[in-house]
Amino acid sequence: MNPIVLGPLTVALLSALLALVIAILDKLLNNYGIVKLRINGGKKELSVQGGSALLGTLAAEGIFIPSACGGRGSCGACKCHVLTDVGPHLPTETPYLSPQEMALNVRLACQVKVRKELEIELPEALFRVRKFPARVERIRDLTYDIKEVLFDLGGQEIEFDPGQYVQIVVPPYEKVGESTQRAYSMSSRPGEKRHVELLIRLVPGGLATTYVHKYLKEGDLMDLIGPFGEFGVRDTPATMLCVAGGSGMAPFKSILHHMQETGAWPGKDIWYFFGARTAKDMFYLDEMRALAAIWPRFHFVAALSEPGPGERWEGDTGLITDVLDRYIREKIDPSPGFEGYLCGSPGMINACMAVMRKNNVGEDKIYFDKFA
């Protein structure tokens, strides 16, 4: 045989044999058998196949820990308290854990392998988290880059608090070889138990947003996992200072309609500041203004930072942080005290927090959903 042909064939054969040996050794050496998981002091005990990450192992048993990145170790959401010694914290965990959390052996469930009997503690609220097979009932374009997606839960009901979120399970597509999960705040009211509405903005290169904007169609099936999160209204008399931009509208739409329809937290005034760059980035204006017209304690302030030439705009202009600062100083009664509620990009949230701190709103009174 020609040596030019024989060389590559030999390399290919050796590579295949090496891969086979590695696969066999991995199966033999990493066969951990059946492992026991003890949760919350024995309130739940599971017998599971060892060897996989704790996050996926629990999900296979119907216990879902939040994970905005789908278990890739890039969001830090899947924290849990591991009482068993499973070795030192990994470099993939430490960026997401405070020194206090590390001292308590808080771990990222996606980075902890189930190799022996484990004892863990989880928030009780996670036990009501479920996976919901859902059908896309409606897709509506709100702007050029934000879609409103309404899911029908097929007769099942989801119990959630306004401000919480779900994770959507995106199937493999195009060059994405495996399913992934991403977190989105629910914009639907808690009373709409058989539907879930999400606002999904297209992020260039985003795995989930690309799928939703390019491939998802009405009638398609998709799994939702939830509810998760603690972004909700605090039961105090303090005035709510709510700030959002883009798809950060979602949790506020849920919260505001719930408060207006149910009369919840009747002692609180609400000021909602919504910022966009140009008029084409604005949406739900009529809905929010109509809500303010029938609900005296709700005040809606929309602002454009860069209104385009010829755009007709009668609202506020400037960065939403500057508008927020001006209203706090000049137009809002400070006597009940303030609480901040923020949903948007990390940069927007950090800027809003700086404005609120300057106006004597303590960081312990600022609550937020931060997403990239």
C-alpha positions in Angstrom: 0.0 0.0 0.0 1.1 3.5 -0.8 2.9 5.0 2.4 1.1 8.3 1.8 -2.2 6.4 2.3 -1.0 4.0 5.0 0.2 6.7 7.3 -3.2 8.4 7.8 -5.0 5.1 8.0 -2.6 3.9 10.8 -3.2 7.2 12.7 -7.0 6.8 12.4 -6.9 3.2 13.6 -4.7 4.0 16.6 -7.0 7.0 17.5 -10.1 4.8 17.3 -8.5 2.1 19.5 -7.4 4.8 22.0 -10.9 6.3 22.2 -12.3 2.8 22.7 -9.8 2.1 25.6 -10.6 5.4 27.2 -14.4 4.7 27.0 -13.9 1.2 28.5 -11.7 2.5 31.3 -14.1 5.4 32.1 -16.9 2.9 32.4 -15.0 0.6 34.6 -13.3 3.2 36.8 -16.2 5.6 37.1 -19.0 3.1 37.8 -20.1 4.5 41.2 -23.2 2.3 41.3 -26.3 3.3 43.2 -25.7 6.3 45.5 -28.0 7.6 48.3 -29.0 11.3 48.4 -30.3 12.7 51.7 -32.1 16.0 51.4 -33.1 18.4 54.2 -32.3 16.1 57.1 -34.0 13.1 55.6 -37.3 14.7 54.5 -36.4 13.3 51.1 -34.1 10.4 50.4 -33.2 9.2 46.9 -31.3 6.3 45.4 -29.6 7.5 42.2 -27.1 6.3 39.7 -23.7 7.8 40.6 -21.3 9.6 38.3 -23.3 12.6 37.1 -23.4 16.2 38.2 -25.7 16.8 41.2 -27.8 19.3 39.1 -28.7 16.8 36.4 -29.1 13.9 38.9 -31.7 15.9 40.9 -33.5 17.0 37.7 -33.9 13.3 36.7 -35.7 12.8 40.0 -38.0 15.7 39.4 -36.2 18.2 41.7 -35.1 21.2 39.7 -32.5 23.7 41.0 -32.4 27.0 39.1 -29.7 27.2 36.4 -29.8 30.1 34.0 -26.9 28.7 31.9 -28.2 25.1 31.7 -25.5 23.6 33.9 -22.5 25.0 32.1 -21.0 26.7 35.2 -21.4 30.2 33.8 -24.3 31.7 35.8 -23.8 30.7 39.5 -27.5 30.2 40.0 -27.5 26.5 41.1 -26.2 27.0 44.6 -26.9 24.4 47.3 -25.6 23.6 50.7 -23.6 20.4 50.7 -23.2 18.9 54.1 -20.9 16.1 52.9 -17.2 16.7 52.3 -16.9 16.5 48.5 -13.4 18.1 48.3 -12.3 21.6 47.8 -14.2 24.2 45.8 -13.3 24.1 42.1 -12.0 27.1 40.2 -15.3 27.0 38.2 -17.2 27.6 41.5 -15.2 30.3 43.3 -16.1 33.3 41.1 -19.8 32.8 42.1 -19.4 32.2 45.8 -18.8 34.7 48.7 -16.3 33.8 51.4 -19.2 33.2 53.7 -20.8 30.8 51.3 -17.6 28.9 50.8 -17.1 28.6 54.6 -20.6 27.0 54.8 -19.7 24.6 51.9 -22.2 26.1 49.5 -21.5 24.6 46.1 -22.7 24.8 42.5 -24.8 21.8 41.8 -23.6 21.6 38.2 -20.0 21.3 39.4 -20.5 18.7 42.1 -20.3 15.0 41.0 -22.5 12.4 42.7 -19.8 9.9 43.5 -20.7 8.8 47.1 -23.5 9.2 49.6 -24.4 12.9 49.8 -26.4 15.0 52.3 -27.6 18.4 51.0 -30.0 21.2 52.0 -32.3 22.8 49.5 -35.0 25.6 49.9 -38.4 24.0 50.4 -39.8 26.2 47.6 -37.9 24.1 45.1 -40.1 21.1 45.8 -43.0 22.9 44.0 -40.9 23.4 40.9 -42.1 21.2 38.0 -41.5 20.6 34.4 -44.4 21.6 32.2 -44.8 20.3 28.7 -46.1 23.4 26.9 -47.4 24.4 23.5 -46.7 27.7 21.9 -50.2 29.3 21.5 -49.1 32.8 20.3 -46.0 34.6 19.2 -46.2 38.4 18.8 -43.5 40.9 17.8 -43.4 43.8 20.3 -40.4 45.5 18.8 -37.9 44.5 16.1 -36.0 42.4 18.7 -38.5 41.5 21.4 -41.1 38.7 21.0 -44.0 38.0 23.3 -44.5 34.3 23.5 -47.6 32.8 25.1 -47.4 29.1 26.2 -50.4 26.9 26.9 -49.7 24.4 29.7 -52.2 21.9 28.3 -54.6 21.9 31.3 -51.9 21.8 33.9 -51.6 24.7 36.3 -48.6 26.6 37.6 -48.6 28.2 41.0 -46.2 31.2 41.1 -45.7 34.6 42.7 -45.5 37.7 40.5 -41.9 38.4 39.7 -40.8 34.8 39.4 -39.2 33.2 36.4 -39.2 29.9 34.4 -36.5 28.1 32.5 -37.2 27.2 28.9 -35.6 24.0 27.6 -34.3 24.6 24.1 -33.9 21.5 22.0 -30.8 20.8 19.8 -30.8 22.8 16.6 -28.5 23.9 13.8 -24.9 23.7 15.3 -26.2 23.3 18.9 -25.8 19.6 19.5 -27.5 19.3 22.9 -30.5 20.9 24.7 -29.9 23.9 26.9 -31.9 25.9 29.4 -32.3 29.7 29.8 -34.2 31.7 32.4 -36.9 34.2 31.6 -39.2 36.2 33.9 -42.9 35.5 33.5 -45.0 38.5 32.3 -48.3 36.7 32.8 -50.5 37.2 35.9 -50.4 34.5 38.7 -54.2 34.1 38.1 -53.5 32.8 34.6 -52.5 29.4 35.9 -52.8 27.5 32.6 -50.7 29.9 30.5 -47.2 31.3 30.8 -46.2 34.5 28.9 -42.6 35.4 28.3 -40.9 38.4 26.7 -37.7 37.3 24.9 -35.3 39.7 23.4 -32.9 38.6 20.7 -29.3 38.5 21.9 -26.7 38.2 19.1 -25.3 34.7 19.4 -27.6 33.7 22.2 -28.5 30.0 22.0 -32.0 30.3 23.4 -33.0 33.7 21.9 -31.7 32.7 18.4 -33.9 29.6 18.6 -37.0 31.5 19.7 -36.6 34.3 17.1 -35.5 32.1 14.1 -37.0 28.7 14.7 -39.9 28.7 17.2 -43.4 28.6 15.7 -46.9 28.7 17.0 -48.0 25.1 17.7 -44.5 24.0 18.7 -43.9 22.1 21.9 -41.4 23.2 24.5 -40.7 22.2 28.1 -40.8 24.9 30.8 -39.4 24.4 34.3 -40.4 26.6 37.2 -41.3 28.6 39.1 -38.0 30.0 40.5 -36.9 33.3 42.0 -37.5 35.7 44.9 -37.9 38.9 42.9 -41.3 40.1 44.4 -43.0 42.9 46.3 -42.0 43.3 50.0 -44.9 43.8 52.4 -44.0 47.3 53.7 -45.5 50.7 53.3 -42.4 52.0 51.4 -42.9 53.5 47.9 -41.8 51.2 45.1 -39.2 52.7 42.6 -39.3 50.3 39.7 -36.9 50.6 36.8 -36.6 48.5 33.7 -35.6 48.5 30.1 -36.3 46.2 27.2 -37.5 42.7 28.2 -37.0 43.8 31.8 -40.6 44.8 31.5 -41.7 41.2 32.0 -41.8 40.8 35.8 -43.2 44.3 36.3 -46.1 43.6 33.9 -46.9 40.5 36.1 -46.5 42.4 39.4 -48.4 45.5 38.4 -51.5 43.7 36.9 -51.6 41.4 39.9 -51.5 44.3 42.4 -54.2 46.2 40.5 -56.5 43.3 40.0 -56.2 41.8 43.5 -55.7 44.9 45.6 -52.5 43.4 47.1 -50.2 45.6 49.1 -52.8 48.5 49.1 -50.6 50.9 51.2 -47.8 51.2 48.6 -47.4 53.8 45.9 -45.6 52.6 42.7 -43.4 54.6 40.4 -42.4 52.7 37.3 -39.6 54.1 35.1 -39.2 52.4 31.7 -36.3 53.4 29.5 -35.5 52.8 25.8 -33.1 54.3 23.3 -35.6 55.3 20.5 -39.3 55.1 19.9 -39.0 51.8 18.1 -37.6 50.2 21.3 -40.8 51.2 23.2 -43.7 48.9 23.8 -46.7 48.4 26.0 -47.0 52.2 26.3 -50.8 52.2 25.9 -51.2 49.4 28.3 -49.1 51.0 31.1 -50.7 54.4 30.6 -54.2 52.9 30.7 -53.3 51.2 33.9 -52.1 54.5 35.4 -55.3 56.2 34.4 -57.5 53.8 36.4 -55.1 53.2 39.3 -54.3 56.4 41.3 -51.3 55.0 43.2 -49.5 53.8 40.1 -47.3 56.3 38.1 -45.7 55.4 34.8 -42.7 57.3 33.5 -41.3 56.4 30.0 -38.1 58.0 28.7 -36.1 57.9 25.5 -32.4 58.4 25.8 -31.8 59.0 22.1 -35.0 59.9 20.3 -34.5 59.7 16.5 -34.8 62.6 14.1 -38.4 63.3 13.4 -39.7 61.0 16.1 -42.8 62.3 17.8 -42.2 61.9 21.5 -44.0 63.7 24.3 -42.5 61.8 27.2 -39.3 62.3 29.2 -35.9 62.3 27.5 -32.5 61.4 28.8 -30.9 58.4 30.4 -33.4 56.6 32.6 -31.0 57.0 35.6 -31.1 60.8 35.2 -34.9 60.8 34.9 -35.1 58.6 38.0 -32.8 60.9 39.9 -34.8 64.0 39.0 -38.1 62.5 40.0 -36.8 61.2 43.3 -35.5 64.7 44.2 -38.3 66.8 42.8 -41.6 64.8 42.4 -41.9 61.8 44.7 -42.9 62.1 48.4 -40.1 60.6 50.4 -42.0 60.3 53.7 -43.0 56.6 53.3 -39.4 55.6 52.4 -38.3 54.0 49.2 -37.6 50.4 47.9 -35.9 49.8 44.6 -37.0 47.1 42.2 -34.8 46.7 39.1 -34.8 44.5 36.1 -32.4 44.8 33.2 -28.8 44.6 32.1 -26.0 44.5 34.7 -24.9 48.0 33.6 -28.3 49.5 34.0 -28.8 47.9 37.4 -25.5 49.1 38.7 -26.2 52.7 37.5 -29.7 52.7 39.1 -28.3 51.4 42.3 -25.8 54.3 42.4 -28.6 56.8 41.9 -30.7 55.2 44.6 -27.7 55.1 47.1 -27.1 58.8 46.4 -30.8 59.4 47.3 -30.5 57.5 50.6 -32.0 54.2 49.5 -30.1 51.5 51.3 -28.7 48.5 49.3 -30.7 46.2 51.6 -33.8 47.9 50.2 -32.9 47.3 46.5 -34.1 44.1 44.8 -33.2 43.1 41.3 -33.2 40.6 38.5 -30.0 41.0 36.6 -29.5 39.4 33.3 -26.9 39.7 30.5 
